[in-house]
Amino acid sequence: MRSTYTLFAQHTVSATVNNSAYGTVSVNGSTVTVVPAEGYFAQSCTLVSGSATITQNGNTFQISASSDCTVQVNFAPKTAVSVSFSGAAVSPMTVYAGDSMTLPAAIAPDGFTFIGWMDEPLTEDTTEVPDFYSTTYTPTGNTVLYALYSFVDA
């Protein structure tokens, strides 16, 4: 896949990809926008020809061209990780490292209210309310999350 745009009739910016099965690119002025395929991300952008500086912001690359140039967007596979849940009847999930995931709710035992998920288990030495996640979580690797419940005083 190749996309081209002439910037102010001075310098032409063209963009290619390392593998068209991994995603697509489009060029508008000095901006290259990428759309990764499922399971891939835009890892980097390489100057193939010409003269330019390249700045990446997520799935957008700004090209400051000082001559006609071609850049190549390099896609790479994301890393799949497993998120398991302890202390509740919730099935493990496979997600991508670095991607935010929506956390499942847990059914609390009688006399308790489900609060959220912690990335460290409570111990006998726990004296303060731990940090917990209630709606989303971003794993960086294989992870076990622990259910946090609060006693309901009847």
C-alpha positions as CSV (number, residue, x, y, z in Angstrom):
1,M,0.0,0.0,0.0
2,R,1.4,3.4,-1.0
3,S,-0.2,6.8,-0.2
4,T,1.1,10.1,-1.6
5,Y,0.4,13.8,-1.0
6,T,2.2,16.9,-2.3
7,L,2.8,19.4,0.5
8,F,2.3,23.0,-0.6
9,A,3.5,22.0,-4.2
10,Q,7.0,21.9,-2.7
11,H,7.7,18.4,-1.3
12,T,5.9,15.2,-1.9
13,V,5.4,12.9,1.2
14,S,4.8,9.2,0.4
15,A,4.2,6.4,2.8
16,T,4.4,2.7,2.6
17,V,4.1,-0.1,5.2
18,N,6.3,-3.1,6.1
19,N,3.4,-5.5,5.5
20,S,0.0,-4.5,4.1
21,A,-1.7,-7.4,6.1
22,Y,-0.7,-5.6,9.3
23,G,-2.4,-2.2,8.6
24,T,-2.9,0.7,6.2
25,V,-1.6,4.3,5.9
26,S,-2.9,7.5,4.4
27,V,-1.1,10.8,3.8
28,N,-2.6,14.3,4.2
29,G,-0.1,17.1,3.9
30,S,2.7,16.3,6.3
31,T,0.5,13.9,8.4
32,V,0.7,10.1,8.0
33,T,-2.2,8.4,9.7
34,V,-2.1,4.6,10.2
35,V,-4.8,2.1,10.9
36,P,-3.3,-1.1,12.4
37,A,-5.0,-4.4,11.7
38,E,-6.4,-6.3,14.8
39,G,-3.5,-7.5,16.9
40,Y,-0.9,-5.1,15.5
41,F,0.4,-1.6,16.4
42,A,2.4,1.1,14.7
43,Q,5.9,0.5,16.2
44,S,7.9,3.0,14.2
45,C,8.3,5.0,11.0
46,T,11.5,4.9,9.0
47,L,12.7,7.4,6.4
48,V,13.2,5.4,3.2
49,S,14.3,8.2,0.9
50,G,14.7,12.0,0.9
51,S,15.2,14.3,3.9
52,A,12.8,14.7,6.8
53,T,12.3,14.4,10.5
54,I,9.5,12.2,11.8
55,T,7.5,12.5,15.1
56,Q,5.1,9.8,16.3
57,N,2.0,10.4,18.4
58,G,0.1,7.1,18.6
59,N,-1.2,6.2,15.2
60,T,-0.2,9.6,13.7
61,F,3.2,10.5,12.3
62,Q,4.2,14.2,11.5
63,I,6.6,14.4,8.7
64,S,8.7,17.6,8.4
65,A,10.0,17.2,4.9
66,S,12.9,19.2,3.5
67,S,12.8,17.3,0.2
68,D,10.5,14.8,-1.5
69,C,10.5,11.8,0.8
70,T,9.1,8.4,1.4
71,V,8.6,6.9,4.8
72,Q,7.8,3.3,5.8
73,V,5.4,2.6,8.8
74,N,6.6,-0.5,10.6
75,F,3.8,-2.5,12.2
76,A,4.5,-5.1,14.8
77,P,2.3,-7.7,16.6
78,K,0.9,-6.9,20.0
79,T,1.7,-9.2,22.8
80,A,-1.3,-11.3,24.0
81,V,-1.5,-11.7,27.8
82,S,-3.7,-13.6,30.2
83,V,-5.7,-11.8,33.0
84,S,-6.9,-14.3,35.6
85,F,-9.3,-13.5,38.5
86,S,-9.0,-14.8,42.0
87,G,-11.7,-14.8,44.7
88,A,-14.6,-14.8,42.3
89,A,-16.1,-17.1,39.7
90,V,-14.8,-15.2,36.6
91,S,-13.2,-16.8,33.6
92,P,-9.7,-15.7,32.6
93,M,-9.4,-13.2,29.7
94,T,-6.9,-12.9,26.9
95,V,-6.1,-9.3,26.0
96,Y,-3.2,-7.3,24.5
97,A,-0.5,-5.9,26.8
98,G,-0.8,-2.1,27.0
99,D,-4.5,-2.1,25.9
100,S,-7.2,-1.0,28.3
101,M,-9.7,-3.7,29.1
102,T,-13.2,-3.5,30.7
103,L,-13.2,-5.4,33.9
104,P,-16.0,-7.9,34.7
105,A,-18.1,-7.6,37.8
106,A,-18.1,-10.3,40.4
107,I,-21.0,-11.7,42.4
108,A,-20.4,-10.9,46.0
109,P,-21.0,-13.6,48.7
110,D,-23.9,-13.0,51.0
111,G,-23.2,-10.2,53.5
112,F,-20.6,-8.5,51.2
113,T,-20.5,-5.9,48.4
114,F,-18.1,-6.3,45.4
115,I,-15.8,-3.2,45.3
116,G,-13.4,-4.0,42.5
117,W,-10.1,-5.7,41.5
118,M,-6.7,-5.4,43.1
119,D,-3.4,-6.4,41.5
120,E,-2.0,-7.6,44.9
121,P,-3.9,-9.9,47.4
122,L,-4.9,-8.6,50.8
123,T,-2.8,-10.0,53.7
124,E,-3.1,-10.1,57.5
125,D,-0.8,-7.0,57.5
126,T,-3.1,-4.9,55.3
127,T,-4.2,-1.9,57.4
128,E,-5.2,0.6,54.7
129,V,-7.7,0.5,51.9
130,P,-5.8,-0.9,48.9
131,D,-5.7,0.6,45.4
132,F,-8.3,-1.1,43.3
133,Y,-9.8,-1.0,39.8
134,S,-13.5,-0.9,39.3
135,T,-14.1,-0.4,35.5
136,T,-10.9,-0.7,33.4
137,Y,-7.4,-2.0,33.8
138,T,-4.4,-1.9,31.5
139,P,-2.2,-5.1,31.9
140,T,1.5,-5.0,30.9
141,G,1.9,-8.8,31.2
142,N,0.2,-11.9,32.5
143,T,-1.7,-10.8,35.5
144,V,-3.8,-12.1,38.4
145,L,-6.4,-9.7,39.8
146,Y,-7.9,-10.3,43.2
147,A,-11.5,-9.6,44.1
148,L,-12.1,-6.9,46.8
149,Y,-15.2,-7.1,48.9
150,S,-16.6,-4.9,51.6
151,F,-18.6,-6.4,54.6
152,V,-22.2,-5.1,54.7
153,D,-23.1,-4.3,58.3
154,A,-26.8,-5.3,58.6
